[in-house]
Amino acid sequence: MDQVVLNHVTKRFTTKTLGDIVAVDDFNLSVHEGECFSFLGPSGCGKSTTLRMIAGFEDLSEGTIELCGREVSSKSKNLYIPPEERGLGMVFQSFAVWPHMNVFENVAFPLQIQKMNKTDIAQRVKEAMRHTSLTGLENVYPSDLSGGQQQRIALARAIVTQPKVMLLDEPLSNLDPKLRETMRFEIKELQRKFNFTIIFVTHDQSEAMAISDRMMVCDMGRIMQIDTPENLYNKPNSRFVHSFLGESTFINVVIQDGKVYPKGDTQNPLRLEIPPDAAREMVVATRPNSIDLVGPSEEGYPTHIEKRIFLTDRTEYLVPVGEQMLKIQVPHRISFAKGDACRIRFISPMWYPAEDDAAEKERQRRQLV
């Protein structure tokens, strides 16, 4: 069963300085029951606005939203169900705990609003605190707790109502790296125990890939691709998705007389199979660890080591390819010195249209909204 469904959802804003902005442009997606589904993208891409429309904090300009088979927002029907009636659990970037309430009172608050009896509240709160490692801290105030413990209060308060859908808006971004990693696994464990559906908003690619069953990558208010983390990383459908997930290397190339030349070098072609729909100028994309770096006597594009950087788990090399500098990452056993001649070979590269400068300018403009 699909628990969250967006049909042609659009959101427009009008700002004094930037004029009209289509923050969310015709979103269509379905989130399955028990799934952890992440919204991923840079600032201004529309991910948080979409979450706020699902939660009911923003009304939509067009389209419909369904939660657990019930329509909760529809512009054409002038339908809007307020947030408190949508049955969602929510955790935000700021810990959003009440400083004047102790831990028990913070977790119990949504149940008190629902006018649940005290016995049931005590039992629900006890269970929620046990699952979020807060047992024994009932009478402690948030100001005496660490950031991780305060975020656990927010999680406990969200699960105490036993929601079918949890909305998490960058809930780990205020935590230190080690604690963030721990909390990722705790969130997944809570999902397994309670079997709720998660929509997780983040700009952190590693966080999204670690926690998600599927992800949506969006840019400038448009859905770019929806797929599993593995497929998004290995089969990105655009240059933007390729660059946003993991490290990427891009080479601008010119196709001439059936050969592929790196821009700035018309003498040494790259050994690449040209796609049938290729334009004269294209971009070849690959991962830095998916490039063969071999000796000068082997086959490949001739170049030399411009820079060598020793890292803990690999060695990184910068080599000139035409007028560009290419980053290559290889195991330590493959060793070259600065200035050494070498050759490179691409492994399963992907092809994209030449860079769109106008798109990058619009992307930067949206970050100001």
PALOMAR-161964 format. One record per residue (C-alpha): z, x negated, y; residue in one letter. Coordinates in Angstrom, 2 decimals, padded with zeros to 5 digits. Example, Ala and Ser with C-alpha at 12.3 -4.5 7.8 and 13.67 -1.06 7.14 Angstrom:
BEGIN
<pt zz="007.80" xx="-012.30" yy="-004.50" code="A"/>
<pt zz="007.14" xx="-013.67" yy="-001.06" code="S"/>
END
This chain:
BEGIN
<pt zz="000.00" xx="000.00" yy="000.00" code="M"/>
<pt zz="-000.80" xx="-001.18" yy="003.52" code="D"/>
<pt zz="002.36" xx="-000.99" yy="005.61" code="Q"/>
<pt zz="000.94" xx="-002.05" yy="008.98" code="V"/>
<pt zz="-002.59" xx="-000.99" yy="009.95" code="V"/>
<pt zz="-004.34" xx="-001.68" yy="013.25" code="L"/>
<pt zz="-007.60" xx="000.18" yy="013.94" code="N"/>
<pt zz="-009.69" xx="-000.98" yy="016.93" code="H"/>
<pt zz="-006.55" xx="-001.91" yy="018.88" code="V"/>
<pt zz="-007.27" xx="-003.16" yy="022.41" code="T"/>
<pt zz="-004.93" xx="-004.10" yy="025.25" code="K"/>
<pt zz="-006.04" xx="-004.74" yy="028.84" code="R"/>
<pt zz="-003.99" xx="-006.17" yy="031.70" code="F"/>
<pt zz="-004.77" xx="-006.39" yy="035.39" code="T"/>
<pt zz="-003.17" xx="-009.31" yy="037.23" code="T"/>
<pt zz="-003.15" xx="-010.08" yy="040.95" code="K"/>
<pt zz="-004.27" xx="-013.69" yy="040.58" code="T"/>
<pt zz="-006.57" xx="-013.58" yy="037.53" code="L"/>
<pt zz="-007.95" xx="-010.05" yy="037.65" code="G"/>
<pt zz="-008.72" xx="-008.12" yy="034.46" code="D"/>
<pt zz="-007.75" xx="-009.68" yy="031.13" code="I"/>
<pt zz="-008.54" xx="-008.26" yy="027.70" code="V"/>
<pt zz="-005.46" xx="-009.64" yy="025.96" code="A"/>
<pt zz="-006.27" xx="-008.02" yy="022.60" code="V"/>
<pt zz="-009.90" xx="-007.24" yy="021.89" code="D"/>
<pt zz="-010.65" xx="-004.69" yy="019.13" code="D"/>
<pt zz="-008.14" xx="-005.86" yy="016.49" code="F"/>
<pt zz="-008.64" xx="-004.47" yy="012.98" code="N"/>
<pt zz="-006.24" xx="-005.61" yy="010.27" code="L"/>
<pt zz="-004.03" xx="-004.42" yy="007.43" code="S"/>
<pt zz="-000.77" xx="-005.98" yy="006.29" code="V"/>
<pt zz="000.13" xx="-005.26" yy="002.66" code="H"/>
<pt zz="003.52" xx="-004.20" yy="001.33" code="E"/>
<pt zz="005.78" xx="-007.19" yy="000.60" code="G"/>
<pt zz="003.42" xx="-009.61" yy="002.33" code="E"/>
<pt zz="004.32" xx="-012.33" yy="004.81" code="C"/>
<pt zz="001.51" xx="-012.17" yy="007.36" code="F"/>
<pt zz="001.43" xx="-014.62" yy="010.27" code="S"/>
<pt zz="-000.24" xx="-014.33" yy="013.66" code="F"/>
<pt zz="-001.26" xx="-017.83" yy="014.70" code="L"/>
<pt zz="-002.94" xx="-019.12" yy="017.85" code="G"/>
<pt zz="-002.44" xx="-020.90" yy="021.18" code="P"/>
<pt zz="-000.65" xx="-019.44" yy="024.20" code="S"/>
<pt zz="-002.62" xx="-016.54" yy="025.65" code="G"/>
<pt zz="-004.48" xx="-015.69" yy="022.44" code="C"/>
<pt zz="-002.94" xx="-012.20" yy="022.09" code="G"/>
<pt zz="-000.56" xx="-012.71" yy="019.15" code="K"/>
<pt zz="002.71" xx="-011.77" yy="020.92" code="S"/>
<pt zz="001.07" xx="-008.86" yy="022.73" code="T"/>
<pt zz="-000.10" xx="-007.50" yy="019.37" code="T"/>
<pt zz="003.41" xx="-007.80" yy="017.94" code="L"/>
<pt zz="004.85" xx="-006.01" yy="020.97" code="R"/>
<pt zz="002.38" xx="-003.13" yy="020.50" code="M"/>
<pt zz="003.39" xx="-002.86" yy="016.82" code="I"/>
<pt zz="007.05" xx="-002.83" yy="017.87" code="A"/>
<pt zz="006.39" xx="-000.23" yy="020.57" code="G"/>
<pt zz="007.34" xx="-002.42" yy="023.53" code="F"/>
<pt zz="003.76" xx="-002.25" yy="024.83" code="E"/>
<pt zz="001.42" xx="000.72" yy="024.73" code="D"/>
<pt zz="-002.16" xx="000.10" yy="023.68" code="L"/>
<pt zz="-005.27" xx="000.66" yy="025.77" code="S"/>
<pt zz="-007.41" xx="001.80" yy="022.84" code="E"/>
<pt zz="-007.10" xx="002.32" yy="019.09" code="G"/>
<pt zz="-004.34" xx="003.33" yy="016.67" code="T"/>
<pt zz="-001.40" xx="001.71" yy="014.89" code="I"/>
<pt zz="000.08" xx="002.96" yy="011.60" code="E"/>
<pt zz="003.42" xx="001.92" yy="010.09" code="L"/>
<pt zz="004.21" xx="002.77" yy="006.45" code="C"/>
<pt zz="001.51" xx="005.46" yy="006.42" code="G"/>
<pt zz="002.66" xx="007.07" yy="009.70" code="R"/>
<pt zz="000.69" xx="006.89" yy="012.93" code="E"/>
<pt zz="002.97" xx="005.54" yy="015.67" code="V"/>
<pt zz="000.50" xx="004.77" yy="018.48" code="S"/>
<pt zz="-002.79" xx="006.45" yy="019.29" code="S"/>
<pt zz="-004.47" xx="006.36" yy="022.68" code="K"/>
<pt zz="-006.92" xx="009.16" yy="021.89" code="S"/>
<pt zz="-004.09" xx="011.47" yy="020.74" code="K"/>
<pt zz="-001.73" xx="010.33" yy="023.51" code="N"/>
<pt zz="000.78" xx="009.50" yy="020.76" code="L"/>
<pt zz="003.57" xx="006.98" yy="021.29" code="Y"/>
<pt zz="006.64" xx="006.64" yy="019.06" code="I"/>
<pt zz="009.40" xx="004.62" yy="020.80" code="P"/>
<pt zz="010.65" xx="001.36" yy="019.24" code="P"/>
<pt zz="013.98" xx="002.77" yy="018.02" code="E"/>
<pt zz="012.16" xx="005.39" yy="015.94" code="E"/>
<pt zz="009.74" xx="002.99" yy="014.22" code="R"/>
<pt zz="012.22" xx="001.71" yy="011.62" code="G"/>
<pt zz="011.48" xx="-001.99" yy="012.19" code="L"/>
<pt zz="013.66" xx="-005.08" yy="012.01" code="G"/>
<pt zz="013.05" xx="-007.56" yy="014.83" code="M"/>
<pt zz="014.01" xx="-011.19" yy="015.46" code="V"/>
<pt zz="012.97" xx="-012.95" yy="018.64" code="F"/>
<pt zz="012.56" xx="-016.50" yy="019.95" code="Q"/>
<pt zz="015.75" xx="-016.26" yy="022.01" code="S"/>
<pt zz="018.67" xx="-015.59" yy="019.71" code="F"/>
<pt zz="019.34" xx="-012.28" yy="021.51" code="A"/>
<pt zz="022.94" xx="-011.96" yy="020.36" code="V"/>
<pt zz="025.59" xx="-010.17" yy="022.40" code="W"/>
<pt zz="027.96" xx="-012.86" yy="023.76" code="P"/>
<pt zz="030.86" xx="-010.41" yy="024.28" code="H"/>
<pt zz="030.74" xx="-009.24" yy="020.64" code="M"/>
<pt zz="031.93" xx="-011.18" yy="017.62" code="N"/>
<pt zz="029.64" xx="-011.78" yy="014.65" code="V"/>
<pt zz="030.66" xx="-008.60" yy="012.82" code="F"/>
<pt zz="030.14" xx="-006.45" yy="015.91" code="E"/>
<pt zz="026.73" xx="-008.03" yy="016.58" code="N"/>
<pt zz="025.50" xx="-007.32" yy="013.06" code="V"/>
<pt zz="027.01" xx="-003.83" yy="012.98" code="A"/>
<pt zz="025.59" xx="-002.75" yy="016.34" code="F"/>
<pt zz="022.30" xx="-001.12" yy="015.13" code="P"/>
<pt zz="024.22" xx="000.86" yy="012.48" code="L"/>
<pt zz="026.71" xx="002.08" yy="015.09" code="Q"/>
<pt zz="023.79" xx="003.27" yy="017.21" code="I"/>
<pt zz="022.63" xx="005.25" yy="014.14" code="Q"/>
<pt zz="026.17" xx="006.76" yy="013.96" code="K"/>
<pt zz="026.71" xx="005.57" yy="010.38" code="M"/>
<pt zz="030.27" xx="005.98" yy="009.07" code="N"/>
<pt zz="032.62" xx="002.96" yy="009.24" code="K"/>
<pt zz="032.88" xx="002.47" yy="005.47" code="T"/>
<pt zz="029.12" xx="002.23" yy="005.02" code="D"/>
<pt zz="028.81" xx="-000.01" yy="008.09" code="I"/>
<pt zz="031.41" xx="-002.43" yy="006.69" code="A"/>
<pt zz="029.62" xx="-002.59" yy="003.33" code="Q"/>
<pt zz="026.17" xx="-003.09" yy="004.87" code="R"/>
<pt zz="027.41" xx="-005.76" yy="007.28" code="V"/>
<pt zz="029.26" xx="-007.61" yy="004.50" code="K"/>
<pt zz="026.07" xx="-007.72" yy="002.40" code="E"/>
<pt zz="023.86" xx="-008.81" yy="005.32" code="A"/>
<pt zz="026.27" xx="-011.58" yy="006.28" code="M"/>
<pt zz="026.50" xx="-012.78" yy="002.69" code="R"/>
<pt zz="022.71" xx="-013.10" yy="002.46" code="H"/>
<pt zz="022.55" xx="-015.04" yy="005.75" code="T"/>
<pt zz="025.45" xx="-017.44" yy="004.99" code="S"/>
<pt zz="027.75" xx="-015.97" yy="007.65" code="L"/>
<pt zz="030.61" xx="-014.85" yy="005.41" code="T"/>
<pt zz="033.95" xx="-015.87" yy="006.92" code="G"/>
<pt zz="032.66" xx="-015.85" yy="010.49" code="L"/>
<pt zz="033.17" xx="-012.15" yy="011.16" code="E"/>
<pt zz="035.64" xx="-012.65" yy="014.04" code="N"/>
<pt zz="033.92" xx="-015.66" yy="015.63" code="V"/>
<pt zz="032.00" xx="-015.28" yy="018.90" code="Y"/>
<pt zz="028.38" xx="-016.56" yy="019.27" code="P"/>
<pt zz="029.35" xx="-019.15" yy="021.90" code="S"/>
<pt zz="031.36" xx="-020.99" yy="019.23" code="D"/>
<pt zz="028.43" xx="-021.18" yy="016.81" code="L"/>
<pt zz="025.41" xx="-023.46" yy="016.46" code="S"/>
<pt zz="021.86" xx="-022.37" yy="017.26" code="G"/>
<pt zz="021.10" xx="-021.97" yy="013.58" code="G"/>
<pt zz="024.14" xx="-019.76" yy="013.05" code="Q"/>
<pt zz="023.23" xx="-017.63" yy="016.06" code="Q"/>
<pt zz="019.74" xx="-017.13" yy="014.67" code="Q"/>
<pt zz="021.31" xx="-016.10" yy="011.35" code="R"/>
<pt zz="023.22" xx="-013.41" yy="013.28" code="I"/>
<pt zz="019.88" xx="-012.11" yy="014.57" code="A"/>
<pt zz="018.47" xx="-012.13" yy="011.01" code="L"/>
<pt zz="021.54" xx="-010.34" yy="009.63" code="A"/>
<pt zz="021.32" xx="-007.71" yy="012.37" code="R"/>
<pt zz="017.64" xx="-007.17" yy="011.50" code="A"/>
<pt zz="018.14" xx="-006.77" yy="007.74" code="I"/>
<pt zz="021.32" xx="-004.67" yy="007.97" code="V"/>
<pt zz="019.22" xx="-001.57" yy="008.70" code="T"/>
<pt zz="017.20" xx="-002.28" yy="005.52" code="Q"/>
<pt zz="013.81" xx="-002.06" yy="007.28" code="P"/>
<pt zz="010.54" xx="-001.98" yy="005.38" code="K"/>
<pt zz="008.87" xx="-004.19" yy="008.01" code="V"/>
<pt zz="010.32" xx="-007.21" yy="009.83" code="M"/>
<pt zz="008.77" xx="-008.54" yy="013.04" code="L"/>
<pt zz="009.57" xx="-012.19" yy="013.78" code="L"/>
<pt zz="008.42" xx="-013.52" yy="017.17" code="D"/>
<pt zz="008.66" xx="-017.34" yy="017.09" code="E"/>
<pt zz="012.22" xx="-017.07" yy="015.71" code="P"/>
<pt zz="012.56" xx="-020.77" yy="014.87" code="L"/>
<pt zz="011.12" xx="-022.41" yy="017.99" code="S"/>
<pt zz="014.55" xx="-023.03" yy="019.60" code="N"/>
<pt zz="015.89" xx="-024.86" yy="016.54" code="L"/>
<pt zz="015.70" xx="-028.56" yy="015.72" code="D"/>
<pt zz="012.99" xx="-029.65" yy="013.21" code="P"/>
<pt zz="015.31" xx="-030.06" yy="010.21" code="K"/>
<pt zz="016.97" xx="-026.69" yy="010.75" code="L"/>
<pt zz="013.60" xx="-025.02" yy="011.27" code="R"/>
<pt zz="012.50" xx="-026.20" yy="007.84" code="E"/>
<pt zz="015.70" xx="-024.88" yy="006.25" code="T"/>
<pt zz="015.36" xx="-021.50" yy="007.98" code="M"/>
<pt zz="011.77" xx="-021.10" yy="006.78" code="R"/>
<pt zz="012.94" xx="-021.10" yy="003.18" code="F"/>
<pt zz="015.87" xx="-018.82" yy="004.00" code="E"/>
<pt zz="013.52" xx="-016.25" yy="005.54" code="I"/>
<pt zz="011.29" xx="-016.33" yy="002.45" code="K"/>
<pt zz="014.35" xx="-015.96" yy="000.22" code="E"/>
<pt zz="015.54" xx="-012.95" yy="002.25" code="L"/>
<pt zz="012.10" xx="-011.40" yy="001.87" code="Q"/>
<pt zz="012.26" xx="-011.90" yy="-001.90" code="R"/>
<pt zz="015.71" xx="-010.28" yy="-002.10" code="K"/>
<pt zz="015.02" xx="-007.32" yy="000.16" code="F"/>
<pt zz="011.25" xx="-006.93" yy="-000.47" code="N"/>
<pt zz="010.40" xx="-006.21" yy="003.16" code="F"/>
<pt zz="007.06" xx="-006.97" yy="004.78" code="T"/>
<pt zz="007.05" xx="-009.73" yy="007.40" code="I"/>
<pt zz="004.83" xx="-010.16" yy="010.43" code="I"/>
<pt zz="005.53" xx="-013.65" yy="011.76" code="F"/>
<pt zz="004.25" xx="-014.80" yy="015.16" code="V"/>
<pt zz="004.06" xx="-018.54" yy="015.82" code="T"/>
<pt zz="001.95" xx="-021.26" yy="017.43" code="H"/>
<pt zz="003.21" xx="-023.78" yy="014.86" code="D"/>
<pt zz="000.54" xx="-024.21" yy="012.20" code="Q"/>
<pt zz="002.76" xx="-025.97" yy="009.63" code="S"/>
<pt zz="005.38" xx="-023.24" yy="009.98" code="E"/>
<pt zz="002.79" xx="-020.50" yy="009.43" code="A"/>
<pt zz="001.19" xx="-022.24" yy="006.46" code="M"/>
<pt zz="004.56" xx="-022.82" yy="004.79" code="A"/>
<pt zz="005.75" xx="-019.24" yy="005.02" code="I"/>
<pt zz="002.61" xx="-017.06" yy="004.89" code="S"/>
<pt zz="000.75" xx="-015.22" yy="002.16" code="D"/>
<pt zz="-002.06" xx="-014.60" yy="004.65" code="R"/>
<pt zz="-002.62" xx="-015.60" yy="008.26" code="M"/>
<pt zz="-004.63" xx="-014.35" yy="011.21" code="M"/>
<pt zz="-005.90" xx="-017.01" yy="013.59" code="V"/>
<pt zz="-006.75" xx="-015.57" yy="016.98" code="C"/>
<pt zz="-008.18" xx="-017.03" yy="020.17" code="D"/>
<pt zz="-008.76" xx="-015.55" yy="023.62" code="M"/>
<pt zz="-007.83" xx="-012.07" yy="022.45" code="G"/>
<pt zz="-010.12" xx="-012.05" yy="019.41" code="R"/>
<pt zz="-009.48" xx="-012.35" yy="015.70" code="I"/>
<pt zz="-011.21" xx="-015.53" yy="014.53" code="M"/>
<pt zz="-010.36" xx="-015.45" yy="010.82" code="Q"/>
<pt zz="-007.96" xx="-013.80" yy="008.37" code="I"/>
<pt zz="-007.32" xx="-015.47" yy="005.01" code="D"/>
<pt zz="-004.82" xx="-017.36" yy="002.88" code="T"/>
<pt zz="-003.45" xx="-020.62" yy="004.34" code="P"/>
<pt zz="-005.42" xx="-022.64" yy="001.79" code="E"/>
<pt zz="-008.73" xx="-020.95" yy="002.54" code="N"/>
<pt zz="-008.22" xx="-021.16" yy="006.29" code="L"/>
<pt zz="-007.59" xx="-024.88" yy="006.02" code="Y"/>
<pt zz="-010.40" xx="-025.64" yy="003.57" code="N"/>
<pt zz="-012.98" xx="-023.09" yy="004.73" code="K"/>
<pt zz="-012.55" xx="-022.51" yy="008.48" code="P"/>
<pt zz="-015.31" xx="-020.26" yy="009.81" code="N"/>
<pt zz="-015.39" xx="-021.80" yy="013.29" code="S"/>
<pt zz="-014.78" xx="-025.02" yy="015.15" code="R"/>
<pt zz="-011.72" xx="-023.47" yy="016.79" code="F"/>
<pt zz="-010.07" xx="-022.59" yy="013.46" code="V"/>
<pt zz="-010.92" xx="-026.04" yy="012.10" code="H"/>
<pt zz="-009.32" xx="-027.75" yy="015.10" code="S"/>
<pt zz="-006.27" xx="-025.49" yy="015.21" code="F"/>
<pt zz="-005.24" xx="-025.97" yy="011.57" code="L"/>
<pt zz="-004.42" xx="-029.54" yy="010.68" code="G"/>
<pt zz="-005.96" xx="-032.69" yy="012.07" code="E"/>
<pt zz="-009.70" xx="-032.58" yy="012.71" code="S"/>
<pt zz="-012.45" xx="-035.02" yy="013.53" code="T"/>
<pt zz="-015.60" xx="-033.84" yy="015.30" code="F"/>
<pt zz="-018.83" xx="-035.77" yy="015.78" code="I"/>
<pt zz="-021.56" xx="-034.50" yy="018.13" code="N"/>
<pt zz="-024.90" xx="-035.02" yy="016.41" code="V"/>
<pt zz="-028.58" xx="-034.66" yy="017.22" code="V"/>
<pt zz="-031.08" xx="-033.61" yy="014.54" code="I"/>
<pt zz="-034.42" xx="-035.36" yy="014.91" code="Q"/>
<pt zz="-037.33" xx="-035.80" yy="012.45" code="D"/>
<pt zz="-035.25" xx="-034.40" yy="009.61" code="G"/>
<pt zz="-032.39" xx="-036.84" yy="010.16" code="K"/>
<pt zz="-028.91" xx="-036.55" yy="011.64" code="V"/>
<pt zz="-027.98" xx="-039.05" yy="014.36" code="Y"/>
<pt zz="-024.59" xx="-039.32" yy="016.05" code="P"/>
<pt zz="-024.93" xx="-038.74" yy="019.76" code="K"/>
<pt zz="-025.52" xx="-042.09" yy="021.45" code="G"/>
<pt zz="-027.16" xx="-043.77" yy="018.42" code="D"/>
<pt zz="-030.80" xx="-043.04" yy="017.54" code="T"/>
<pt zz="-031.12" xx="-046.01" yy="015.17" code="Q"/>
<pt zz="-028.61" xx="-045.30" yy="012.40" code="N"/>
<pt zz="-028.69" xx="-041.82" yy="010.85" code="P"/>
<pt zz="-025.74" xx="-040.25" yy="009.08" code="L"/>
<pt zz="-026.31" xx="-039.43" yy="005.42" code="R"/>
<pt zz="-025.84" xx="-035.68" yy="005.69" code="L"/>
<pt zz="-027.63" xx="-032.65" yy="004.29" code="E"/>
<pt zz="-028.86" xx="-030.53" yy="007.20" code="I"/>
<pt zz="-028.00" xx="-026.81" yy="006.98" code="P"/>
<pt zz="-031.03" xx="-024.48" yy="007.15" code="P"/>
<pt zz="-029.89" xx="-022.74" yy="010.37" code="D"/>
<pt zz="-029.02" xx="-025.93" yy="012.27" code="A"/>
<pt zz="-029.92" xx="-026.24" yy="015.95" code="A"/>
<pt zz="-031.09" xx="-029.53" yy="017.47" code="R"/>
<pt zz="-027.55" xx="-030.34" yy="018.66" code="E"/>
<pt zz="-024.62" xx="-029.59" yy="016.38" code="M"/>
<pt zz="-021.05" xx="-030.66" yy="015.64" code="V"/>
<pt zz="-020.06" xx="-032.15" yy="012.29" code="V"/>
<pt zz="-016.40" xx="-031.49" yy="011.43" code="A"/>
<pt zz="-014.14" xx="-033.02" yy="008.82" code="T"/>
<pt zz="-010.54" xx="-034.04" yy="008.25" code="R"/>
<pt zz="-009.56" xx="-037.66" yy="009.00" code="P"/>
<pt zz="-008.45" xx="-038.05" yy="005.37" code="N"/>
<pt zz="-011.78" xx="-036.73" yy="004.03" code="S"/>
<pt zz="-013.90" xx="-039.70" yy="005.15" code="I"/>
<pt zz="-014.72" xx="-042.64" yy="002.90" code="D"/>
<pt zz="-014.12" xx="-046.03" yy="004.53" code="L"/>
<pt zz="-015.93" xx="-048.75" yy="002.57" code="V"/>
<pt zz="-017.10" xx="-052.34" yy="002.91" code="G"/>
<pt zz="-020.27" xx="-053.37" yy="004.84" code="P"/>
<pt zz="-022.26" xx="-053.96" yy="001.64" code="S"/>
<pt zz="-021.95" xx="-050.35" yy="000.47" code="E"/>
<pt zz="-023.95" xx="-047.29" yy="001.52" code="E"/>
<pt zz="-022.94" xx="-045.38" yy="004.64" code="G"/>
<pt zz="-023.06" xx="-045.42" yy="008.41" code="Y"/>
<pt zz="-022.56" xx="-049.00" yy="009.74" code="P"/>
<pt zz="-019.70" xx="-049.52" yy="012.19" code="T"/>
<pt zz="-016.57" xx="-051.65" yy="012.68" code="H"/>
<pt zz="-012.81" xx="-051.31" yy="013.01" code="I"/>
<pt zz="-011.90" xx="-050.77" yy="016.65" code="E"/>
<pt zz="-008.22" xx="-050.12" yy="016.06" code="K"/>
<pt zz="-005.82" xx="-050.18" yy="013.10" code="R"/>
<pt zz="-002.54" xx="-048.21" yy="013.05" code="I"/>
<pt zz="-000.07" xx="-048.58" yy="010.19" code="F"/>
<pt zz="001.81" xx="-045.32" yy="009.48" code="L"/>
<pt zz="004.51" xx="-044.58" yy="006.91" code="T"/>
<pt zz="002.28" xx="-042.85" yy="004.36" code="D"/>
<pt zz="-001.22" xx="-044.01" yy="005.35" code="R"/>
<pt zz="-003.23" xx="-046.33" yy="007.57" code="T"/>
<pt zz="-005.20" xx="-044.89" yy="010.46" code="E"/>
<pt zz="-008.40" xx="-046.49" yy="011.75" code="Y"/>
<pt zz="-010.52" xx="-045.79" yy="014.81" code="L"/>
<pt zz="-014.20" xx="-046.64" yy="014.42" code="V"/>
<pt zz="-017.09" xx="-046.08" yy="016.87" code="P"/>
<pt zz="-019.78" xx="-043.65" yy="015.75" code="V"/>
<pt zz="-022.49" xx="-043.55" yy="018.39" code="G"/>
<pt zz="-020.78" xx="-042.91" yy="021.72" code="E"/>
<pt zz="-017.71" xx="-041.37" yy="020.08" code="Q"/>
<pt zz="-014.58" xx="-042.71" yy="018.41" code="M"/>
<pt zz="-013.85" xx="-041.42" yy="014.91" code="L"/>
<pt zz="-010.34" xx="-041.26" yy="013.42" code="K"/>
<pt zz="-010.05" xx="-042.05" yy="009.70" code="I"/>
<pt zz="-006.90" xx="-041.89" yy="007.56" code="Q"/>
<pt zz="-006.80" xx="-043.70" yy="004.21" code="V"/>
<pt zz="-004.15" xx="-044.91" yy="001.70" code="P"/>
<pt zz="-002.54" xx="-048.29" yy="002.39" code="H"/>
<pt zz="-004.44" xx="-049.87" yy="-000.50" code="R"/>
<pt zz="-007.66" xx="-049.58" yy="001.56" code="I"/>
<pt zz="-007.12" xx="-052.33" yy="004.12" code="S"/>
<pt zz="-009.29" xx="-053.57" yy="006.97" code="F"/>
<pt zz="-008.45" xx="-055.73" yy="009.98" code="A"/>
<pt zz="-009.40" xx="-055.04" yy="013.59" code="K"/>
<pt zz="-013.03" xx="-056.12" yy="014.15" code="G"/>
<pt zz="-014.04" xx="-055.95" yy="010.46" code="D"/>
<pt zz="-017.48" xx="-054.52" yy="009.70" code="A"/>
<pt zz="-017.40" xx="-051.41" yy="007.53" code="C"/>
<pt zz="-019.31" xx="-048.27" yy="006.62" code="R"/>
<pt zz="-018.27" xx="-044.63" yy="006.52" code="I"/>
<pt zz="-019.29" xx="-041.63" yy="004.43" code="R"/>
<pt zz="-018.44" xx="-037.99" yy="005.07" code="F"/>
<pt zz="-017.02" xx="-035.88" yy="002.21" code="I"/>
<pt zz="-017.97" xx="-032.17" yy="002.37" code="S"/>
<pt zz="-018.29" xx="-031.89" yy="006.17" code="P"/>
<pt zz="-018.68" xx="-028.58" yy="007.96" code="M"/>
<pt zz="-021.22" xx="-027.74" yy="010.66" code="W"/>
<pt zz="-020.58" xx="-025.84" yy="013.90" code="Y"/>
<pt zz="-022.52" xx="-025.14" yy="017.12" code="P"/>
<pt zz="-022.16" xx="-027.57" yy="020.01" code="A"/>
<pt zz="-018.96" xx="-027.28" yy="022.06" code="E"/>
<pt zz="-018.72" xx="-024.35" yy="024.46" code="D"/>
<pt zz="-017.20" xx="-025.62" yy="027.73" code="D"/>
<pt zz="-016.96" xx="-022.08" yy="029.13" code="A"/>
<pt zz="-014.77" xx="-021.01" yy="026.19" code="A"/>
<pt zz="-012.34" xx="-023.86" yy="026.83" code="E"/>
<pt zz="-012.07" xx="-022.93" yy="030.53" code="K"/>
<pt zz="-011.34" xx="-019.30" yy="029.61" code="E"/>
<pt zz="-008.74" xx="-020.44" yy="027.06" code="R"/>
<pt zz="-006.92" xx="-022.41" yy="029.76" code="Q"/>
<pt zz="-007.13" xx="-019.50" yy="032.21" code="R"/>
<pt zz="-005.47" xx="-017.16" yy="029.72" code="R"/>
<pt zz="-002.52" xx="-019.47" yy="029.31" code="Q"/>
<pt zz="-001.63" xx="-018.74" yy="032.94" code="L"/>
<pt zz="-001.34" xx="-014.98" yy="032.37" code="V"/>
END
